[in-house]
Amino acid sequence: MARPAEKARGMLNKWVKMREEGNQLGPVRGKRPRLATQCHHLADAEYYRNQILREITEDITKIQNPALGEHTLRDLNDEINRKMREKHHWNKRIKELGGLDFAKMERERQIEEGDLQTSLEGPGGYRYFGAAKELPGVKELFEQAAAKKRAPKKGDIMKHLTPSYYGWRDEEDGVLLELEEESFQRHKKQKMNDDDDDCNDDDYNDEVILSGDYLNVPSQEEISAMLLAEKKKALLSKLIF
């Protein structure tokens, strides 16, 4: 009997809590705090994140001008990297406050749109933007890294080789065995027909056919071609059905 009353009191407590939360002071958007953890309102956190995005966009626009000079470009590139790290902290804080997972959304958008190569990433995740990519030492650094990446070592290649590369699994799907059996039966029948005029003894024909001296075994190239044709046929049948 007390259960409905307890349920009613629980609903009342929830309503009172919601009313009290609704009467709380709203977000106070002052100066952006140094630490994202110092922000306790979701709306404030989203506002500060958008603020950082605008600043990053402005800096990236500025850094496209190579006439700024080497020192200015390096300082501006450092500032962009600092704000990118700060944006990451605000993304994390927004998620903690119950907001959207902006970090995940950014990764998914980057995958969908592809890497536009608007920046170059160096050691430790440090990125170079705009004209900073052409600074002395920066371009050479990435050219060396690209050349090193394009020339894999023999040991790295061998590590990724599987037994299929050596042909050890050709018989696992049964296609090769079926081809060999079909070829054997076809040549056996042909040999039997050729020998009908000389001998009508089936046992004698089997003995002759099974003998390695008279059996016309297909070459490795013929077997490979037949195997490839059968695999293509199997794949096409799967796609059709």
C-alpha positions in Angstrom: 0.0 0.0 0.0 2.9 2.3 0.7 4.4 1.8 -2.8 2.2 4.3 -4.7 2.9 6.9 -2.0 6.7 6.3 -2.3 6.4 6.7 -6.0 4.5 9.9 -5.7 7.1 11.3 -3.3 9.9 10.3 -5.7 8.1 12.2 -8.6 7.7 15.2 -6.4 11.4 15.2 -5.4 12.4 15.1 -9.1 10.0 18.0 -9.9 11.5 20.1 -7.0 15.0 19.3 -8.1 14.2 20.3 -11.7 12.6 23.6 -10.5 15.7 24.4 -8.4 18.0 23.7 -11.3 15.9 25.9 -13.5 16.2 28.8 -11.0 20.0 28.6 -10.9 22.1 31.3 -12.5 22.7 30.9 -16.1 26.1 30.6 -17.7 28.5 33.5 -17.2 30.7 34.1 -20.2 33.7 36.0 -19.0 37.3 35.6 -20.0 38.1 32.2 -21.2 39.7 30.2 -18.3 43.2 28.8 -18.6 42.0 25.3 -17.8 38.9 23.8 -19.4 38.2 22.0 -16.1 37.4 25.3 -14.5 34.3 25.7 -16.7 31.2 24.1 -15.2 28.5 25.1 -17.7 28.0 23.3 -21.0 26.9 26.4 -22.8 30.0 28.2 -21.7 32.3 25.4 -22.8 30.7 25.3 -26.2 31.0 29.1 -26.5 34.7 29.0 -25.6 35.3 26.2 -28.1 33.8 28.2 -30.9 35.9 31.1 -29.8 39.1 29.0 -30.2 37.9 27.8 -33.6 37.5 31.4 -34.8 41.0 32.2 -33.5 42.5 29.2 -35.2 40.8 30.0 -38.5 42.2 33.6 -38.4 45.7 32.4 -37.6 45.6 29.8 -40.4 44.5 32.6 -42.8 47.4 34.8 -41.7 50.1 32.1 -41.9 49.4 31.6 -45.6 51.4 34.8 -46.3 55.1 33.9 -46.8 56.0 37.6 -46.7 55.6 37.6 -42.9 59.1 36.4 -42.4 60.6 33.3 -40.8 60.4 34.3 -37.2 56.8 35.5 -37.5 55.7 32.4 -39.3 57.4 30.1 -36.6 55.7 32.1 -33.8 52.3 32.0 -35.5 52.7 28.2 -36.2 53.5 27.6 -32.5 50.4 29.6 -31.6 48.2 27.5 -33.9 49.5 24.3 -32.4 48.9 25.6 -28.8 45.3 26.5 -29.7 44.8 23.1 -31.3 45.8 21.5 -28.1 43.5 23.8 -26.1 40.6 22.9 -28.4 41.2 19.3 -27.7 40.9 20.0 -23.9 37.6 21.8 -24.5 36.3 19.0 -26.6 37.0 16.6 -23.7 35.4 19.0 -21.2 32.2 19.4 -23.3 31.8 15.6 -23.4 32.3 15.5 -19.6 29.5 18.1 -19.2 27.1 15.9 -21.2 27.6 17.6 -24.6 28.5 16.3 -28.0 31.7 14.3 -28.6 33.4 16.8 -30.9 36.6 14.8 -31.0 34.8 11.8 -32.5 32.9 14.0 -34.9 36.1 15.6 -36.1 37.7 12.3 -36.7 34.7 10.9 -38.6 34.5 14.0 -40.8 38.2 13.8 -41.5 37.8 10.2 -42.6 34.8 11.0 -44.8 36.3 14.0 -46.5 39.8 12.5 -46.7 43.1 14.1 -45.7 43.2 17.4 -47.5 46.9 17.9 -46.7 46.3 21.4 -45.2 49.1 20.7 -42.8 52.2 18.6 -42.2 52.7 16.6 -39.0 56.1 16.4 -37.5 57.5 14.6 -34.5 55.3 14.6 -31.4 52.2 15.6 -33.3 53.5 19.1 -34.0 51.9 20.4 -37.2 53.1 22.9 -39.8 50.5 25.1 -41.6 50.6 27.4 -44.6 53.8 29.0 -45.4 55.5 27.4 -42.4 55.7 24.2 -44.4 58.2 25.9 -46.7 60.5 27.1 -43.9 64.2 26.2 -44.0 64.7 22.7 -42.6 60.9 21.8 -42.5 60.5 20.8 -46.2 63.7 18.8 -46.1 62.6 17.0 -42.9 59.4 15.8 -44.6 61.1 14.9 -47.8 63.5 12.6 -45.9 60.6 11.1 -43.9 58.6 10.5 -47.1 61.6 8.9 -48.9 62.3 6.7 -45.9 58.6 5.6 -45.8 58.6 4.8 -49.5 61.5 2.4 -49.2 60.4 -0.5 -46.9 63.0 -2.9 -45.7 63.1 -6.5 -46.9 62.5 -7.6 -43.3 59.3 -5.6 -43.1 58.0 -7.1 -46.3 58.8 -10.7 -45.1 56.9 -10.1 -41.9 53.6 -9.6 -43.8 53.9 -12.6 -46.0 51.4 -15.4 -45.2 51.4 -19.1 -46.1 49.2 -18.2 -49.0 52.1 -16.4 -50.7 54.0 -19.6 -50.9 51.0 -21.6 -52.2 50.6 -23.7 -49.0 46.9 -23.1 -48.8 45.9 -23.7 -52.4 44.2 -26.9 -51.5 42.2 -25.6 -48.5 39.2 -24.4 -50.6 39.1 -27.6 -52.6 39.1 -25.8 -56.0 42.6 -27.1 -56.9 41.7 -30.7 -55.9 38.6 -30.6 -58.1 40.5 -29.2 -61.0 43.1 -31.9 -60.7 40.5 -34.6 -60.5 38.6 -33.2 -63.5 41.8 -33.0 -65.5 42.8 -36.5 -64.5 39.4 -38.0 -65.5 39.4 -36.1 -68.8 42.8 -37.4 -69.8 41.9 -40.8 -68.6 38.8 -40.9 -70.7 40.7 -39.6 -73.7 43.4 -42.2 -73.3 40.8 -44.9 -73.0 39.2 -43.8 -76.2 42.6 -43.7 -78.0 43.4 -47.2 -76.8 40.1 -48.8 -77.7 41.4 -49.9 -81.1 44.4 -51.6 -79.6 43.0 -53.2 -76.5 39.5 -53.6 -75.0 40.7 -54.7 -71.6 39.6 -52.1 -69.0 42.1 -53.3 -66.5 44.8 -52.9 -69.0 43.6 -49.5 -69.9 43.5 -48.3 -66.3 47.1 -49.7 -65.8 48.3 -47.8 -68.8 46.5 -44.6 -67.9 47.7 -44.6 -64.3 51.2 -45.1 -65.5 53.3 -41.9 -65.3 54.9 -42.7 -68.7 51.6 -42.3 -70.6 49.6 -39.8 -68.5 49.5 -36.4 -70.1 49.7 -34.2 -66.9 48.7 -30.5 -67.4 51.5 -28.0 -66.9 51.7 -25.7 -63.9 50.6 -22.7 -66.0 47.5 -24.6 -67.2 46.6 -25.6 -63.6 47.1 -22.0 -62.5 44.9 -20.7 -65.3 42.1 -23.2 -64.5 42.3 -22.4 -60.8 42.0 -18.7 -61.5 39.0 -19.3 -63.7 37.2 -21.4 -61.1 37.8 -18.8 -58.4 36.5 -16.1 -60.6 33.4 -18.2 -61.4 32.9 -18.8 -57.6 33.2 -15.1 -56.9 30.7 -14.2 -59.7 28.2 -16.7 -58.4 28.4 -15.2 -54.9 27.9 -11.7 -56.3 24.9 -12.7 -58.4 23.1 -14.6 -55.6 
